[in-house]
Amino acid sequence: MEYSTEIHSSEDFCTITADGEYFVQFCDPPVPSFVNDSVDAIGQYDYSITFVIDTSGSMFGEKLKASVDGLLAALAGLSPADNFNIVSSSRKEEIFSQEALPATAHSIARAKEWLMTLRHGGVSSIMTGVQSAIWHITASDDKKRIPLIVILSDSVSDATEENFQIALNSISNSAAERISISALAVGYTDTSSWQFLQRLSTRNRGLAFRLFDLTKFVEIIPEKVDGIKKFSRSLRGLTDVHFSFNSESVADLTDTSFSHFTAGEDLVVLGKFVGKAPAFLNFTIEYRDVEDNLISFSKSVAIKKLDKTGERAETIAKFSAEQSDYNPIRQQWAVTAVHQLLKRRAQATSQSDYDELTRQAAKLSRRFKIVSPVVSFLVRRPKSSANLIDPANENGLREKRSSEIAESHEIHYQYRKLWWRSDEKDELEKTAEESFENNLQWAALTGYPLMFSRKLENSDEKVCLALPGGVVNGRVKLAENEQFSIVGDIRKFKLISVTIRINEDTIKVTNTTIYVDGAPSSSHPFLRTEENFIHFSIPEAKSSFKVHRLGRRLDLTAEIDLEEITGFLPSLLEVESLMLEEITEKHKTAMLWVHGKHFLAHREESCWRLNAGETDVLFA
């Protein structure tokens, strides 16, 4: 349902229309705009667009070719005053230019040559590519143009269920509401990736589209990019817009706060009057303008009431489906409320919030017969002679049996859960959960330079993180509880000795000798020695350790119960480490999520290894 609004002066930019107890308010505040030298009208802007294109293995063949062709067509459609850049992202990130270039024929020709060199391969690392794009945009500090990022990808393997919200927050915090991020999901996109791209775009003033027809990418992608550009104008509009109403006058309001507003749009608030509709409605509007000034003032707007004829009668005839109590503004109120609930649901950060918003949206959808993503309408014809098909007649054709019986259709409403998994766990999940809880946590200090190794949380693979020398040097308390303590002597990136105190005894292991209470020995109730290996286990502490003597260094492997032990090893085990895709023996690189950051790891011997330069940020 749409309502036309008249053009008003800057002093009178709101209209309110009422139908019975329901009302709709449209506001179009004046937006002061800066005009660049390259444009000749207020409301026109230049743009700086960075395309992040997925070149992982899943983009092989026609999918990558169609995406590149569509991207080039989009570049050709830009204004020469616009700037652009391109980041490719897979096993490693590559950037077309260190700074954005004007969209001239020469620059686009260079981009085409560069794009033709791209080859698919490796795993998708879109989030790393987006973070790189954000960094380059921020470094350029181009205040004349609206900054945009447009993602072209068929999957986001580095946004898993475990780190979904962390990754979403990480990118959104980096963009800081200064950059519009949009996504074009090309070809088939798995549910998790598509939902991530949707939420990422919603959080960052962008749009998300799914594109399936590869043969039309050269037409569709420029069209979508043009729409994305227009939508991103909100970055040059008002922000933090809020309407305040007297709660004694109105109730059941739709959203009264809007994060941003662009000239040409409408700020729409719908609600119900408490009691009889008044002649005027008073409210306060507050917002920040394009120069970040806080503006606040009060308004009193005359209420236009729809009568039972004219515009209202025509609307009811078109949309009421013969409902005797149909109220067009009430219906618009319900549609808007459902839309806003689903928008908030897209940004939910917990299952409970998501489920509650889903419940509210589904309830309104059913009550007001609104087709929405939270309900689907299933119409099923009764199984009777009126709906059965006759066997083939004399002409070999089948036809529906005739019947004069008038039979009603069954209508069912089906609830669809789209993202959060249920709290209910099946038996397989419960068994796996119990098995994991019964296992001790595994960690190791190995190698030269000193590496911390542990099993990945969602894989049997290991990850090895180089430990900065400034963080661990000298005597370090590795593990301790009431029964024992283990101290390591670390010098020049090597573990030189391990000293274990069990009850009243002291055991020291070096690369050449085992000392018990200061005297050379290999005999102790908790010790078991093999060639180059020393095992010691403390049953009361539910922990065991193995020291491997290798040349001039020691390696220490531990299986410990984190609930009872403190020290350096337990603190290392708090570093989250997840593998973000399925890995086979042929893979030499992998994307890991380590303690809130994305890293590209390389397979070396029996673990995935990060270099010291990258892991400095984890332990500093």
C-alpha positions, 0 to 999 in steps of 0.5 A: 500500500502506498500513499502519495505525499505532497512536496513541502518546505524544509519547515513542513516535511512530515505528513500523517494520515489516519484510518480509524485508530491506525496512522502512518507518518511520512517524513522527508527531512531536508539533507544538506549536501556537499557538491564535488567539482565533478558533479553539477547537482546536489544529490549526485556523488562520486564513488570509490568502489573496491571489488573483492572477487573470489578466485578459490577452487569452487569458482572454476570454469564458467563461474569465474569467467562470467564474474570477470566479464560482469565485473568488466562491464560494471567498470565500463559503466562507471563515471570517469570521476569514480575510482575503482580497485580490485582484490582477488582472494583465495589461497593468497590475496592479490590487489590490482593497484596499491591505490584506487584508479579513476575509471578511465578507458586506460585504467579499465584496460589495465584491469582487464589484463590483470583479471585475465591472469587470475586463476582459480585454486585454493580455499575461499578467504573472502573475509581476508580480502574484505579486510584488505579492501577496508585497509586500502580504502581507509589508508587512501582517506578519500573524502570526496567519494563514497567508499564501497566494497562489492563482493563477488563470491560463491562461498564464504568458507572462513565464516563458519557456524563457530565464528559467524558472529565474530567474523561479522563483528570483526569486519563491521567494526573495521568498516565503522559505518564509513564504508558500504559493503554489498555482496553478489552471491554468484551461482550456487551459494550454501545457506550459511555463506548466503546468510553471512553475506546478507547480514554483512550487507545489512550491517554495513549499509549495503545490498545482497543479491543472489545471481544464478544465470551465468549467461546474463552476468554481463548485464546483471552485475552492472545493473546491481552495481548501479543500484548499490551505488544509489543505495550507498548515498546514505553515507552522505545523509542524516544519521541516528534519526529518532522520533519521540512520541507521547506514550499517552497519545500513541501505542504499538509503534513501528521503529522510531529510530533509523541509523541513516537517511538519504534525500529522496527516501521516506522515514515511515512510522506507523502506529495506533492512537490511544483513544480517538484520533486527535486533530494534531500529533506532536513529536520530537525529531533528533538526528545528526547531519552530514557534518555530525551536528546534533539537530533536535526540534519539536513538530506538530503535524495536522492529521489527514483522516481517510473517509469511507469513500474515494481513495480508501474505497478504491484501496479496499476494492483492490487489496481487501480480498473481500475482508469486511474489516479491512483497514489499509493503514493497519495492514501497512502497519503489520507489513512494516512491523514484520519487515522490521522484525526480520531486519532485526533478526538478520542482526541477532547475536544469539539464538534466543533473540533470533527465535523470539524475533522469528516468533513475533514475525510469524505471529503477525504474518499469520494474523494479517495473512502476510507471506514472509520468510518465516511462514510458508502457505501450503494449499492441499486439495482433499483426496476424493473422487473430485480430485482423482484422475480417470484412467486413460480414456479411449483416446489414450488421454487422462482427464480429471473426473467430473464432480458437482461436489464442492470441496474446500482446500486445506491450508496449512502454515509451516514454520521454517527455521533458517539459521539458528540450530535448535537447542535439542541435540540428537543422540549422535551429537550427545555422544560426541559431546560426552566423548569430547568432554571426557578427553584431556586437552592436548598441547606441546612445546616443540621445535626450534624456534619454539612452537606451541602446538595443539589439536584443532578444535574441529579436526584431528589436524594440528596447528603450530604457532611460533612463540615470540622470544620476548614473551617466553624467556627464562624460567616459565611456570608451565603447569601447576596444581596442588599435587605438582608443578612444572617449570621450563627453562627457555633460552634463545627460543629453545626449551633447555630443561624441564623441572617437575616437583611432585609432592616432596620430590624434584625431577629435572630433565635436560637433553642429556640427564634425568636428576631426581632430588639433585642426583642423576637417576631415571627411577621414580614412581611417576616416571617411565623412560624409553629411548629418547622419551621420558613419560610422567603421569600424575593420576590424582591430577588427571594429567600426563606429560612426555618429554622428547629429548632431541639433540640439544633441545627438549620437546614437551607434550602434555595432556592436562585437565584444564579445570584443575591446572594453571600456568602457561600451558593452560593459558595457551590452550585458551587460544581458539584455533579452528580450521575453516574448510575441509582439508585433504592430504593434497592441500598445502595451505589452509585458512585458520581462525586463531584467537579471533583472527584469520590466518593462512597456514602452510602444511609442514610435516605433521602440522599447519604452521604460522610464521612468527611475524603473524603469531606475534599479535596473538601472544604480545 
